[in-house]
């Protein structure tokens, strides 16, 4: 892992939250992908955490992010279904202040209640951040206050072009939620929202 400090490739980070009905949910696991055509131009870090054990996972998670922070271009935080507001404001402030090359944040099915207005301003002032997509999330109103975050896109339905934009991460998410019950498969009545890869 130490060698990653000397790499120059951009990094995409996927933080995927597993539920307590998934085997091994209490353990944080990390998969750093280097090989194959998709990864010739970038490194991809898949980090699996658990919302109900996030207090335990937060320290190790931040240590991993610190190793890549100067090269991170995209951060995706994905949960399913929406859980309690376990993500602290400090995580978002950290992304705003410590990831100078960050271009894109994707948040899915998260309760964002803990984000404060000061952090929204920090994100808005990030020199390279182009888009913050809030997808099927809850308590995200602070991001909309006074239109302080021009990069914001709130989506309540499906997103067209998501795979092209973020890569084929759905398979990774499926692995961590294979034992999810059918009750979380409620369909949305909203039309798909097109998002192009140029943000």
C-alpha positions as CSV (number, residue, x, y, z in Angstrom):
1,X,0.0,0.0,0.0
2,X,2.9,2.4,0.7
3,X,3.9,2.2,-3.0
4,X,0.7,4.0,-3.9
5,X,2.1,7.2,-2.6
6,X,4.6,7.3,-5.5
7,X,2.1,6.4,-8.2
8,X,0.9,9.1,-10.6
9,X,-2.3,7.5,-11.9
10,X,-5.6,9.1,-11.0
11,X,-7.6,7.2,-8.4
12,X,-11.4,6.5,-8.4
13,X,-12.7,5.5,-4.9
14,X,-15.9,3.5,-4.4
15,X,-17.0,3.2,-0.8
16,X,-19.7,0.6,-0.6
17,X,-21.7,0.0,2.6
18,X,-22.9,-3.5,3.5
19,X,-25.8,-4.3,5.8
20,X,-25.7,-6.4,8.9
21,X,-27.4,-9.3,7.2
22,X,-24.4,-9.7,4.9
23,X,-21.8,-12.2,5.9
24,X,-18.6,-10.5,7.2
25,X,-20.3,-7.1,7.3
26,X,-18.5,-6.1,10.4
27,X,-15.1,-6.3,8.6
28,X,-13.8,-3.5,6.4
29,X,-12.3,-4.9,3.2
30,X,-10.3,-3.1,0.5
31,X,-9.6,-4.1,-3.1
32,X,-7.2,-2.0,-5.1
33,X,-7.4,-2.8,-8.9
34,X,-4.3,-2.2,-11.0
35,X,-4.5,-4.7,-13.9
36,X,-6.5,-4.9,-17.1
37,X,-7.4,-2.4,-19.8
38,X,-9.9,-0.5,-17.6
39,X,-7.1,0.3,-15.1
40,X,-4.3,1.3,-17.4
41,X,-5.1,4.9,-16.9
42,X,-6.3,4.8,-13.4
43,X,-6.3,2.9,-10.1
44,X,-9.7,1.9,-8.6
45,X,-10.2,1.4,-4.9
46,X,-13.2,-0.6,-3.7
47,X,-13.7,-0.1,0.0
48,X,-16.4,-2.2,1.7
49,X,-17.7,-0.8,5.0
50,X,-20.7,-1.3,7.3
51,X,-23.0,1.5,8.3
52,X,-23.7,-0.1,11.7
53,X,-19.9,-0.4,12.4
54,X,-18.9,2.9,10.8
55,X,-17.5,4.2,14.1
56,X,-15.0,1.4,14.0
57,X,-14.3,1.7,10.2
58,X,-13.9,5.4,10.1
59,X,-10.3,5.5,11.3
60,X,-9.0,2.8,8.9
61,X,-11.1,4.3,6.0
62,X,-9.5,7.8,6.5
63,X,-6.0,6.3,6.6
64,X,-6.6,4.6,3.2
65,X,-8.0,7.8,1.7
66,X,-5.0,9.8,3.0
67,X,-2.7,7.5,1.0
68,X,-4.6,8.5,-2.2
69,X,-5.8,12.0,-1.5
70,X,-3.5,13.8,-3.8
71,X,-4.6,11.7,-6.8
72,X,-8.3,11.1,-6.2
73,X,-10.6,12.3,-9.0
74,X,-13.9,10.6,-8.2
75,X,-15.5,9.4,-5.0
76,X,-18.6,7.3,-4.9
77,X,-20.4,6.5,-1.7
78,X,-23.1,4.0,-2.1
79,X,-25.6,2.5,0.3
80,X,-28.8,0.5,-0.2
81,X,-31.4,1.1,1.1
82,X,-31.2,4.4,2.9
83,X,-29.9,4.0,6.5
84,X,-29.6,6.3,9.4
85,X,-27.2,9.4,9.1
86,X,-24.0,7.7,9.9
87,X,-21.6,9.7,7.7
88,X,-20.0,12.6,9.6
89,X,-19.6,16.1,8.2
90,X,-15.9,15.7,8.6
91,X,-15.7,13.2,5.8
92,X,-17.2,15.7,3.3
93,X,-15.1,18.5,4.6
94,X,-12.0,16.3,4.2
95,X,-12.9,15.7,0.6
96,X,-13.4,19.4,0.0
97,X,-10.0,20.4,1.5
98,X,-7.7,17.5,1.1
99,X,-8.4,16.1,-2.4
100,X,-7.1,18.8,-4.7
101,X,-7.9,16.9,-7.9
102,X,-11.4,15.8,-7.0
103,X,-13.8,16.3,-9.9
104,X,-16.8,14.2,-9.1
105,X,-18.8,13.0,-6.0
106,X,-21.6,10.5,-6.3
107,X,-23.8,9.8,-3.3
108,X,-26.5,7.1,-3.5
109,X,-29.2,6.2,-0.9
110,X,-27.5,8.0,2.0
111,X,-28.9,10.1,4.8
112,X,-26.9,13.4,4.5
113,X,-28.3,15.0,7.6
114,X,-24.9,15.7,9.2
115,X,-23.5,17.8,6.4
116,X,-23.3,21.4,7.6
117,X,-23.5,24.7,5.6
118,X,-19.8,25.5,6.0
119,X,-18.9,22.2,4.3
120,X,-21.2,23.0,1.4
121,X,-19.4,26.3,0.9
122,X,-16.1,24.4,1.0
123,X,-17.3,22.0,-1.7
124,X,-18.6,24.9,-3.8
125,X,-15.2,26.6,-3.7
126,X,-13.3,23.5,-4.7
127,X,-11.3,24.6,-7.8
128,X,-11.8,21.3,-9.7
129,X,-15.0,19.9,-8.5
130,X,-17.4,19.7,-11.4
131,X,-20.4,17.6,-10.2
132,X,-21.9,16.4,-7.0
133,X,-24.7,13.9,-7.8
134,X,-27.1,13.2,-4.9
135,X,-29.1,10.1,-6.0
136,X,-32.1,8.8,-4.0
137,X,-30.7,10.3,-0.8
138,X,-32.4,11.8,2.2
139,X,-32.0,15.0,4.2
140,X,-29.9,16.7,1.5
141,X,-31.6,20.0,1.8
142,X,-28.5,21.8,3.1
143,X,-26.9,21.2,-0.2
144,X,-29.7,23.1,-1.9
145,X,-29.7,26.1,0.5
146,X,-29.4,29.4,-1.3
147,X,-28.0,27.5,-4.3
148,X,-24.6,27.6,-2.7
149,X,-23.5,24.5,-4.5
150,X,-23.7,25.1,-8.3
151,X,-22.2,21.7,-9.0
152,X,-25.2,19.9,-7.4
153,X,-27.5,17.6,-9.3
154,X,-30.3,15.9,-7.3
155,X,-31.8,12.8,-8.9
156,X,-34.8,11.0,-7.5
157,X,-35.2,8.4,-10.3
158,X,-32.8,6.5,-12.5
159,X,-29.7,8.0,-14.2
160,X,-29.1,7.4,-17.9
161,X,-25.4,7.1,-18.7
162,X,-24.4,6.2,-15.2
163,X,-22.2,3.3,-16.2
164,X,-20.3,5.3,-18.8
165,X,-19.7,8.0,-16.2
166,X,-18.7,5.9,-13.2
167,X,-17.6,2.6,-14.7
168,X,-19.2,-0.8,-14.2
169,X,-19.4,-0.7,-10.4
170,X,-22.9,-2.2,-10.1
171,X,-21.4,-5.7,-10.1
172,X,-19.2,-4.8,-7.1
173,X,-22.3,-3.4,-5.3
174,X,-24.2,-6.5,-6.1
175,X,-21.6,-8.7,-4.5
176,X,-21.9,-6.8,-1.3
177,X,-25.7,-6.8,-1.3
178,X,-26.4,-10.3,-2.7
179,X,-28.4,-11.2,0.4
180,X,-30.5,-8.1,0.4
181,X,-34.3,-8.7,0.6
182,X,-36.7,-8.0,-2.2
183,X,-38.3,-5.2,-0.1
184,X,-35.6,-2.8,-1.2
185,X,-36.5,-3.2,-4.9
186,X,-39.3,-0.6,-5.0
187,X,-39.4,1.0,-8.4
188,X,-39.4,4.8,-8.9
189,X,-42.0,6.5,-11.0
190,X,-39.5,9.2,-12.1
191,X,-38.1,9.3,-15.6
192,X,-34.4,8.5,-16.1
193,X,-32.2,11.5,-15.9
194,X,-29.5,11.7,-18.6
195,X,-26.0,12.6,-17.4
196,X,-23.1,12.8,-19.9
197,X,-19.5,11.8,-19.2
198,X,-18.4,15.4,-19.5
199,X,-20.4,16.2,-16.4
